[in-house]
Amino acid sequence: MSLREVGKKLVELCRKGQNIDAITQLYSKDIVSVEAIEGQGMPREMRGIDAVLGKGKWWFENHEIHSAEVGNPVFHGNDRFACVMKYDVTFKPANKRMKMEEIALYTVADDKIVREEFFYDMGEMK
């Protein structure tokens, strides 16, 4: 898959709520995932497909999604793309509803996503 194909497929799957499928289909087994901050007992950086799948499953198990928007991918060079993601969710353990907006930056090598980085401001998530 080309960079553009990977970016479009990721957005397509996420728009359908198939984020876990996106990870299993598009991510390298050596994926590195970096959040803006540490949270909920998880490190800021995680390595490996099993750790990233676990993080994704935890997120979906602990959040009720009221709405989700995923912007079109925008490309940078021949190895990166980014998209804006917006969520309206309730964090189930605290029963706290919040709106989230983040920029997700993905790096692609050998037709797989090898790095994802999330940019957001926790002070704006309300």
VEXMILO-533659 format. One line per field, with one value per atom (N, C-alpha, C): residue number from 1; residue in three letters; atom name; y, z, x. Coordinates in nm, 4 decimals. Last residue first. Layout:
BEGIN
resi <- c(NUM; ...);
resn <- c(ala; ...);
name <- c(CA; ...);
y <- c(Y; ...);
z <- c(Z; ...);
x <- c(X; ...);
//
This chain:
BEGIN
resi <- c(126; 126; 126; 125; 125; 125; 124; 124; 124; 123; 123; 123; 122; 122; 122; 121; 121; 121; 120; 120; 120; 119; 119; 119; 118; 118; 118; 117; 117; 117; 116; 116; 116; 115; 115; 115; 114; 114; 114; 113; 113; 113; 112; 112; 112; 111; 111; 111; 110; 110; 110; 109; 109; 109; 108; 108; 108; 107; 107; 107; 106; 106; 106; 105; 105; 105; 104; 104; 104; 103; 103; 103; 102; 102; 102; 101; 101; 101; 100; 100; 100; 99; 99; 99; 98; 98; 98; 97; 97; 97; 96; 96; 96; 95; 95; 95; 94; 94; 94; 93; 93; 93; 92; 92; 92; 91; 91; 91; 90; 90; 90; 89; 89; 89; 88; 88; 88; 87; 87; 87; 86; 86; 86; 85; 85; 85; 84; 84; 84; 83; 83; 83; 82; 82; 82; 81; 81; 81; 80; 80; 80; 79; 79; 79; 78; 78; 78; 77; 77; 77; 76; 76; 76; 75; 75; 75; 74; 74; 74; 73; 73; 73; 72; 72; 72; 71; 71; 71; 70; 70; 70; 69; 69; 69; 68; 68; 68; 67; 67; 67; 66; 66; 66; 65; 65; 65; 64; 64; 64; 63; 63; 63; 62; 62; 62; 61; 61; 61; 60; 60; 60; 59; 59; 59; 58; 58; 58; 57; 57; 57; 56; 56; 56; 55; 55; 55; 54; 54; 54; 53; 53; 53; 52; 52; 52; 51; 51; 51; 50; 50; 50; 49; 49; 49; 48; 48; 48; 47; 47; 47; 46; 46; 46; 45; 45; 45; 44; 44; 44; 43; 43; 43; 42; 42; 42; 41; 41; 41; 40; 40; 40; 39; 39; 39; 38; 38; 38; 37; 37; 37; 36; 36; 36; 35; 35; 35; 34; 34; 34; 33; 33; 33; 32; 32; 32; 31; 31; 31; 30; 30; 30; 29; 29; 29; 28; 28; 28; 27; 27; 27; 26; 26; 26; 25; 25; 25; 24; 24; 24; 23; 23; 23; 22; 22; 22; 21; 21; 21; 20; 20; 20; 19; 19; 19; 18; 18; 18; 17; 17; 17; 16; 16; 16; 15; 15; 15; 14; 14; 14; 13; 13; 13; 12; 12; 12; 11; 11; 11; 10; 10; 10; 9; 9; 9; 8; 8; 8; 7; 7; 7; 6; 6; 6; 5; 5; 5; 4; 4; 4; 3; 3; 3; 2; 2; 2; 1; 1; 1);
resn <- c(lys; lys; lys; met; met; met; glu; glu; glu; gly; gly; gly; met; met; met; asp; asp; asp; tyr; tyr; tyr; phe; phe; phe; phe; phe; phe; glu; glu; glu; glu; glu; glu; arg; arg; arg; val; val; val; ile; ile; ile; lys; lys; lys; asp; asp; asp; asp; asp; asp; ala; ala; ala; val; val; val; thr; thr; thr; tyr; tyr; tyr; leu; leu; leu; ala; ala; ala; ile; ile; ile; glu; glu; glu; glu; glu; glu; met; met; met; lys; lys; lys; met; met; met; arg; arg; arg; lys; lys; lys; asn; asn; asn; ala; ala; ala; pro; pro; pro; lys; lys; lys; phe; phe; phe; thr; thr; thr; val; val; val; asp; asp; asp; tyr; tyr; tyr; lys; lys; lys; met; met; met; val; val; val; cys; cys; cys; ala; ala; ala; phe; phe; phe; arg; arg; arg; asp; asp; asp; asn; asn; asn; gly; gly; gly; his; his; his; phe; phe; phe; val; val; val; pro; pro; pro; asn; asn; asn; gly; gly; gly; val; val; val; glu; glu; glu; ala; ala; ala; ser; ser; ser; his; his; his; ile; ile; ile; glu; glu; glu; his; his; his; asn; asn; asn; glu; glu; glu; phe; phe; phe; trp; trp; trp; trp; trp; trp; lys; lys; lys; gly; gly; gly; lys; lys; lys; gly; gly; gly; leu; leu; leu; val; val; val; ala; ala; ala; asp; asp; asp; ile; ile; ile; gly; gly; gly; arg; arg; arg; met; met; met; glu; glu; glu; arg; arg; arg; pro; pro; pro; met; met; met; gly; gly; gly; gln; gln; gln; gly; gly; gly; glu; glu; glu; ile; ile; ile; ala; ala; ala; glu; glu; glu; val; val; val; ser; ser; ser; val; val; val; ile; ile; ile; asp; asp; asp; lys; lys; lys; ser; ser; ser; tyr; tyr; tyr; leu; leu; leu; gln; gln; gln; thr; thr; thr; ile; ile; ile; ala; ala; ala; asp; asp; asp; ile; ile; ile; asn; asn; asn; gln; gln; gln; gly; gly; gly; lys; lys; lys; arg; arg; arg; cys; cys; cys; leu; leu; leu; glu; glu; glu; val; val; val; leu; leu; leu; lys; lys; lys; lys; lys; lys; gly; gly; gly; val; val; val; glu; glu; glu; arg; arg; arg; leu; leu; leu; ser; ser; ser; met; met; met);
name <- c(N; CA; C; N; CA; C; N; CA; C; N; CA; C; N; CA; C; N; CA; C; N; CA; C; N; CA; C; N; CA; C; N; CA; C; N; CA; C; N; CA; C; N; CA; C; N; CA; C; N; CA; C; N; CA; C; N; CA; C; N; CA; C; N; CA; C; N; CA; C; N; CA; C; N; CA; C; N; CA; C; N; CA; C; N; CA; C; N; CA; C; N; CA; C; N; CA; C; N; CA; C; N; CA; C; N; CA; C; N; CA; C; N; CA; C; N; CA; C; N; CA; C; N; CA; C; N; CA; C; N; CA; C; N; CA; C; N; CA; C; N; CA; C; N; CA; C; N; CA; C; N; CA; C; N; CA; C; N; CA; C; N; CA; C; N; CA; C; N; CA; C; N; CA; C; N; CA; C; N; CA; C; N; CA; C; N; CA; C; N; CA; C; N; CA; C; N; CA; C; N; CA; C; N; CA; C; N; CA; C; N; CA; C; N; CA; C; N; CA; C; N; CA; C; N; CA; C; N; CA; C; N; CA; C; N; CA; C; N; CA; C; N; CA; C; N; CA; C; N; CA; C; N; CA; C; N; CA; C; N; CA; C; N; CA; C; N; CA; C; N; CA; C; N; CA; C; N; CA; C; N; CA; C; N; CA; C; N; CA; C; N; CA; C; N; CA; C; N; CA; C; N; CA; C; N; CA; C; N; CA; C; N; CA; C; N; CA; C; N; CA; C; N; CA; C; N; CA; C; N; CA; C; N; CA; C; N; CA; C; N; CA; C; N; CA; C; N; CA; C; N; CA; C; N; CA; C; N; CA; C; N; CA; C; N; CA; C; N; CA; C; N; CA; C; N; CA; C; N; CA; C; N; CA; C; N; CA; C; N; CA; C; N; CA; C; N; CA; C; N; CA; C; N; CA; C; N; CA; C; N; CA; C; N; CA; C; N; CA; C; N; CA; C; N; CA; C; N; CA; C; N; CA; C; N; CA; C; N; CA; C);
y <- c(1.9354; 1.9566; 1.9508; 1.9745; 1.8623; 1.8764; 2.1651; 2.1987; 2.0881; 2.0483; 2.1618; 2.2020; 1.8676; 1.8166; 1.9293; 1.9013; 1.9827; 1.9356; 1.6923; 1.7452; 1.8229; 1.4695; 1.6051; 1.6526; 1.1596; 1.2316; 1.3635; 0.9577; 1.0576; 1.1384; 0.6462; 0.7365; 0.8298; 0.4493; 0.5440; 0.6265; 0.2808; 0.2432; 0.3350; 0.1431; 0.2535; 0.2072; 0.0027; -0.0107; 0.1153; 0.0072; -0.0092; -0.0273; 0.0771; -0.0585; -0.0906; 0.3208; 0.2607; 0.1182; 0.6197; 0.4940; 0.4503; 0.7925; 0.7690; 0.6286; 1.0228; 0.8852; 0.8823; 1.2155; 1.2155; 1.0732; 1.3581; 1.2323; 1.2366; 1.5957; 1.5767; 1.4486; 1.6073; 1.5778; 1.5756; 1.6819; 1.7069; 1.6835; 1.5899; 1.5785; 1.6129; 1.6521; 1.6631; 1.6677; 1.4379; 1.5397; 1.5369; 1.3196; 1.3427; 1.4556; 1.0842; 1.2217; 1.2337; 0.8553; 0.9058; 1.0534; 0.7380; 0.8611; 0.9187; 0.5081; 0.4952; 0.6187; 0.6213; 0.5398; 0.5324; 0.9153; 0.8259; 0.7485; 0.9751; 0.9695; 0.8687; 1.1914; 1.0642; 1.0838; 1.3021; 1.3371; 1.2048; 1.3740; 1.2780; 1.3491; 1.4160; 1.4801; 1.3761; 1.4380; 1.3495; 1.4233; 1.5142; 1.5654; 1.4675; 1.3613; 1.3899; 1.4395; 1.3166; 1.3549; 1.3693; 1.1281; 1.1941; 1.2238; 1.0460; 1.0867; 1.1436; 0.9869; 0.8921; 0.9324; 1.1679; 1.0348; 0.9346; 1.4816; 1.4012; 1.2652; 1.4568; 1.5308; 1.4424; 1.4910; 1.4197; 1.5129; 1.4372; 1.5335; 1.4796; 1.2604; 1.2630; 1.3727; 1.4158; 1.3559; 1.3604; 1.3580; 1.4393; 1.3632; 1.2022; 1.1846; 1.2604; 1.2118; 1.2658; 1.2450; 1.0741; 1.0717; 1.1264; 1.0655; 1.1010; 1.0988; 0.9081; 0.9718; 1.0168; 0.6297; 0.7269; 0.7779; 0.5628; 0.5556; 0.6665; 0.4065; 0.5275; 0.4929; 0.1689; 0.2663; 0.3975; 0.0194; -0.0404; 0.0626; 0.1891; 0.1654; 0.1000; 0.1795; 0.3067; 0.2833; -0.0940; -0.0283; 0.0990; -0.1203; -0.1932; -0.1308; 0.0458; 0.0743; 0.0062; -0.0888; 0.0501; 0.0847; -0.3331; -0.3282; -0.1890; -0.2481; -0.3081; -0.3036; -0.1663; -0.0667; -0.1205; -0.4101; -0.2982; -0.1968; -0.5570; -0.6052; -0.4925; -0.4105; -0.4221; -0.4668; -0.1825; -0.3163; -0.3249; 0.0521; -0.0108; -0.1511; 0.3737; 0.2282; 0.1730; 0.6559; 0.5856; 0.4358; 0.7184; 0.8083; 0.7388; 0.4367; 0.5236; 0.6099; 0.4413; 0.3967; 0.4922; 0.5340; 0.4251; 0.3712; 0.7483; 0.6288; 0.5088; 0.8796; 0.8856; 0.7501; 1.1117; 0.9827; 0.9925; 1.3030; 1.2911; 1.1470; 1.2562; 1.3878; 1.3851; 0.9296; 1.0202; 1.1544; 0.7289; 0.8324; 0.9246; 0.4110; 0.5003; 0.5993; 0.2186; 0.3039; 0.4031; -0.1156; 0.0181; 0.0888; -0.3622; -0.2840; -0.1393; -0.4544; -0.5260; -0.4511; -0.1755; -0.2636; -0.3357; -0.1478; -0.1158; -0.2217; -0.2270; -0.1244; -0.0994; -0.4266; -0.4311; -0.3423; -0.3665; -0.5012; -0.5067; -0.0968; -0.1330; -0.2684; -0.1229; -0.0389; -0.0754; -0.2743; -0.3354; -0.2557; -0.0736; -0.1914; -0.2652; 0.1032; 0.1455; 0.0272; 0.1211; -0.0010; 0.0288; 0.3261; 0.2781; 0.1504; 0.4280; 0.3199; 0.2687; 0.5983; 0.6572; 0.5538; 0.4110; 0.4872; 0.5516; 0.3211; 0.2294; 0.3037; 0.5641; 0.4893; 0.3976; 0.6262; 0.7163; 0.6427; 0.4054; 0.4314; 0.5188; 0.4422; 0.3225; 0.3435; 0.6823; 0.6757; 0.5556; 0.6018; 0.7120; 0.7052; 0.3925; 0.3655; 0.4741; 0.5369; 0.4263; 0.3934; 0.7168; 0.7662; 0.6573; 0.5358; 0.6252; 0.6723; 0.2231; 0.3506; 0.4305; -0.1188; 0.0000; 0.1250);
z <- c(2.7498; 2.8447; 2.7754; 2.6921; 2.6825; 2.7899; 2.7335; 2.6419; 2.6315; 2.8919; 2.9474; 2.8604; 2.7266; 2.8246; 2.8878; 2.4010; 2.5221; 2.6197; 2.1760; 2.2318; 2.3586; 1.9473; 1.9999; 2.0489; 1.9103; 1.9322; 2.0023; 1.6732; 1.7777; 1.7875; 1.5662; 1.5767; 1.6935; 1.3461; 1.4586; 1.4508; 1.1394; 1.2338; 1.3562; 0.9264; 1.0204; 1.1269; 0.6226; 0.7536; 0.8357; 0.3926; 0.3781; 0.5102; 0.4804; 0.4310; 0.4335; 0.6982; 0.6353; 0.5947; 0.8164; 0.7432; 0.6844; 1.0901; 1.0061; 0.9468; 1.1762; 1.1495; 1.0586; 1.4119; 1.3116; 1.2984; 1.4992; 1.4971; 1.3808; 1.7092; 1.5797; 1.5925; 1.8744; 1.8686; 1.7241; 2.1047; 1.9707; 1.9723; 2.2918; 2.2706; 2.1252; 2.5467; 2.4037; 2.3871; 2.7965; 2.7504; 2.5986; 3.0960; 2.9520; 2.9124; 3.3338; 3.2946; 3.1424; 3.4954; 3.4414; 3.4014; 3.5573; 3.6311; 3.5918; 3.3894; 3.5324; 3.6155; 3.1247; 3.2072; 3.3549; 2.9814; 3.0457; 3.1508; 2.6964; 2.8418; 2.8907; 2.4164; 2.4877; 2.6346; 2.1117; 2.2245; 2.2969; 1.9223; 1.9907; 2.0966; 1.6314; 1.7328; 1.7903; 1.4717; 1.5254; 1.6359; 1.1812; 1.3023; 1.3431; 1.0608; 1.0502; 1.1862; 0.8583; 0.9824; 0.9554; 0.7423; 0.7218; 0.8587; 0.5872; 0.7011; 0.6547; 0.3704; 0.4814; 0.5975; 0.1739; 0.1305; 0.2450; 0.2702; 0.2122; 0.1685; 0.4200; 0.4361; 0.3826; 0.3817; 0.3647; 0.3719; 0.5592; 0.4864; 0.4921; 0.5609; 0.5831; 0.4991; 0.6857; 0.5762; 0.6071; 1.0286; 0.9106; 0.8052; 1.1986; 1.1574; 1.0270; 1.4795; 1.3473; 1.3202; 1.6794; 1.6405; 1.4993; 1.9690; 1.8289; 1.8058; 2.1950; 2.1504; 2.0055; 2.3318; 2.2237; 2.1788; 2.6414; 2.5614; 2.4569; 2.7370; 2.6863; 2.6097; 2.7997; 2.9067; 2.8630; 2.5682; 2.6793; 2.7856; 2.4181; 2.3742; 2.4826; 2.5706; 2.5433; 2.5052; 2.5673; 2.6945; 2.6687; 2.2941; 2.3520; 2.4842; 2.2782; 2.2000; 2.2575; 2.4497; 2.4768; 2.4037; 2.3136; 2.4498; 2.4873; 2.0767; 2.0729; 2.2109; 2.1882; 2.1242; 2.1092; 2.2840; 2.3763; 2.3172; 2.0433; 2.1548; 2.2531; 1.8806; 1.8425; 1.9585; 2.0323; 1.9948; 1.9734; 2.2963; 2.1826; 2.1596; 2.4099; 2.4099; 2.2840; 2.6146; 2.4942; 2.5123; 2.8563; 2.7425; 2.6114; 3.0253; 2.9911; 2.8694; 3.2216; 3.1016; 3.0732; 3.4236; 3.4536; 3.3338; 3.2989; 3.3426; 3.3611; 3.1084; 3.1639; 3.2001; 2.9846; 3.0460; 3.0989; 2.6813; 2.8243; 2.8685; 2.4107; 2.4544; 2.6018; 2.3199; 2.3605; 2.4028; 2.0749; 2.1709; 2.1957; 1.9733; 1.9934; 2.1042; 1.7353; 1.8514; 1.8584; 1.6078; 1.6186; 1.7462; 1.5164; 1.5997; 1.6173; 1.3429; 1.4715; 1.5686; 1.1963; 1.2049; 1.3393; 1.1087; 1.1943; 1.1852; 0.9595; 0.9049; 0.9851; 1.0843; 0.9399; 0.8951; 1.3561; 1.3152; 1.1669; 1.3464; 1.4096; 1.3576; 1.2197; 1.1587; 1.2156; 1.4084; 1.2783; 1.2074; 1.5985; 1.6317; 1.5033; 1.4635; 1.4988; 1.5310; 1.3342; 1.3287; 1.3572; 1.2915; 1.4287; 1.4378; 1.0435; 1.0646; 1.2086; 1.0644; 1.0461; 1.0668; 1.0725; 1.1935; 1.1817; 0.8030; 0.9119; 1.0386; 0.6685; 0.6351; 0.7502; 0.7814; 0.8010; 0.7743; 0.6849; 0.8283; 0.8561; 0.4072; 0.4702; 0.6198; 0.3691; 0.3361; 0.4013; 0.4521; 0.5168; 0.4919; 0.2685; 0.4130; 0.4843; 0.0272; 0.0498; 0.1988; 0.0654; 0.0481; 0.0732; 0.0778; 0.1894; 0.1815; -0.0736; -0.0727; 0.0529; 0.0000; 0.0000; 0.0000);
x <- c(-1.3319; -1.4411; -1.5737; -1.0214; -1.1152; -1.2207; -0.8340; -0.9424; -1.0470; -0.6449; -0.7188; -0.8367; -0.5226; -0.6188; -0.7000; -0.4711; -0.4580; -0.5638; -0.2813; -0.4051; -0.3732; -0.1548; -0.1383; -0.2746; -0.0014; -0.1259; -0.0981; 0.1540; 0.1727; 0.0442; 0.2760; 0.1627; 0.1885; 0.4680; 0.4658; 0.3389; 0.4256; 0.5312; 0.5358; 0.1993; 0.2168; 0.3158; 0.3334; 0.2692; 0.2915; 0.4911; 0.3455; 0.2702; 0.7488; 0.7212; 0.5719; 0.6215; 0.7401; 0.7033; 0.4743; 0.4577; 0.5917; 0.3468; 0.4637; 0.4511; 0.0909; 0.1310; 0.2540; -0.0682; 0.0381; 0.0899; -0.3672; -0.2939; -0.1951; -0.4900; -0.4255; -0.3451; -0.8071; -0.6650; -0.6184; -1.0542; -1.0045; -0.8546; -1.3384; -1.1945; -1.1638; -1.5656; -1.5376; -1.3868; -1.7062; -1.6128; -1.6021; -1.8555; -1.8666; -1.7718; -1.7925; -1.7631; -1.7676; -1.7920; -1.9180; -1.9046; -1.5607; -1.5908; -1.7264; -1.5656; -1.5330; -1.5676; -1.6418; -1.7323; -1.6935; -1.6351; -1.5392; -1.6170; -1.8146; -1.8254; -1.7230; -1.7370; -1.7380; -1.7715; -1.6890; -1.7744; -1.7958; -1.3978; -1.4838; -1.5678; -1.2125; -1.2954; -1.3898; -0.9036; -1.0067; -1.0796; -0.7248; -0.7878; -0.8975; -0.4257; -0.5684; -0.6174; -0.1320; -0.1993; -0.3479; 0.1494; 0.0214; -0.0390; 0.4660; 0.3821; 0.2490; 0.6315; 0.6244; 0.5338; 0.6870; 0.6482; 0.6362; 0.5429; 0.6496; 0.5985; 0.2487; 0.3734; 0.4854; -0.1081; 0.0179; 0.1383; -0.4046; -0.3211; -0.1792; -0.7142; -0.5694; -0.5044; -1.0136; -0.9372; -0.7881; -1.1158; -1.0908; -1.0125; -1.3630; -1.2239; -1.2062; -1.5700; -1.5405; -1.3925; -1.8217; -1.6810; -1.6688; -2.0333; -2.0074; -1.8562; -2.0384; -2.1630; -2.1505; -1.9002; -1.8817; -2.0189; -1.7827; -1.9050; -1.8942; -1.4853; -1.5504; -1.6772; -1.3633; -1.3820; -1.4466; -1.3318; -1.4060; -1.4424; -1.1684; -1.3064; -1.3910; -0.9308; -0.9975; -1.1438; -0.8623; -0.8941; -0.9743; -0.8049; -0.9187; -0.9600; -0.5758; -0.6966; -0.8188; -0.3979; -0.4370; -0.5661; -0.3778; -0.4303; -0.4769; -0.2562; -0.3899; -0.4549; -0.0132; -0.1001; -0.2418; 0.0896; 0.0684; -0.0287; 0.1038; 0.0215; -0.0090; 0.2835; 0.1431; 0.0550; 0.5152; 0.4714; 0.3219; 0.5221; 0.5898; 0.5356; 0.4221; 0.4050; 0.4685; 0.4508; 0.4958; 0.4782; 0.3296; 0.3118; 0.3481; 0.1772; 0.2903; 0.2582; -0.1196; -0.0477; 0.0673; -0.2793; -0.1874; -0.1121; -0.4145; -0.4864; -0.3939; -0.1377; -0.2726; -0.3279; 0.1050; 0.0706; -0.0709; 0.0442; 0.0741; 0.0509; 0.0228; 0.0697; 0.1123; 0.1511; 0.0441; 0.1048; 0.2762; 0.3145; 0.1958; 0.3706; 0.2575; 0.2923; 0.5247; 0.5511; 0.4358; 0.5157; 0.4567; 0.5029; 0.6001; 0.6920; 0.6449; 0.4153; 0.4250; 0.5153; 0.2445; 0.3600; 0.3588; -0.1013; 0.0121; 0.1219; -0.3241; -0.2355; -0.1088; -0.4823; -0.4569; -0.3413; -0.4972; -0.4545; -0.4174; -0.5836; -0.4565; -0.4089; -0.8312; -0.7269; -0.5902; -0.9674; -0.9353; -0.8264; -0.9941; -0.9133; -0.8750; -1.1687; -1.0329; -0.9420; -1.4179; -1.3388; -1.1910; -1.5905; -1.5758; -1.4944; -1.5852; -1.6821; -1.6785; -1.3712; -1.5045; -1.6149; -1.1653; -1.1978; -1.3357; -1.1642; -1.1953; -1.2351; -1.0970; -1.2184; -1.2600; -0.8473; -0.9610; -1.0921; -0.6986; -0.7091; -0.8315; -0.7234; -0.7805; -0.7967; -0.5826; -0.7257; -0.7926; -0.3228; -0.3944; -0.5443; -0.2666; -0.2679; -0.3483; -0.2752; -0.3689; -0.3798; -0.0633; -0.2000; -0.3031; 0.1550; 0.1248; -0.0202; 0.0450; 0.1165; 0.0802; 0.0834; 0.0000; 0.0878);
//
